[in-house]
């Protein structure tokens, strides 16, 4: 049996075994099935921002990072988006994230918190 066929047979056996086992661990939902537009507004020195960026990169999710200290236009854009959500200015903690048009002011720190908004 060649290596490719053996790999397919083993993969099928594992799949069938997992599918029939009601206690088998469920894999997380795929990150996306289409193109996602993700913008992370934050600071390079922000621990929450860096945690989210590392999580996105580990999971192969493309995003745009906007440094709100170094880029005044990014800072203004972020505050405009925050205000459009109705959030109080003093309740915002970085990062602020926009995912496919939805603005999150809940300072997500992992890709798992973005899953509901991904395509």
C-alpha positions, 0 to 999 in steps of 0.5 A: 500500500502506498503512503498516500493511500495509507494516510487516507485509510488512517484518516478515515478510520480516525474520522469514523472512530471520532464520529461514533464516539459520543464522548470524543472532543469536539474541534472548535468551529473553523475561524472563517469560511470567507474573507474577514475585515478585522481592524485592531485599534491599540498600542504596541505597549498594550498587553491586551493588544499584544495578546490579541495580535499573537492569538490572531497570528497563531491562528492565521487570521489576517488583520490590520493594526492601527496604532492609536498613539502614533497615528492621529487619524487612527485615534480619531477613527477609533473614537468615532467608532466607539461613540457609534456604539453608544459606549461611554468614553470612560468605559473603553479599554484597548484594544478596540476591534472592528470585525466585519463592520461590528465594533467591539469595545469589550477589549477582546484578547483572543481570537475565540472572542471574535469567532461569533463575528467571523464569516 
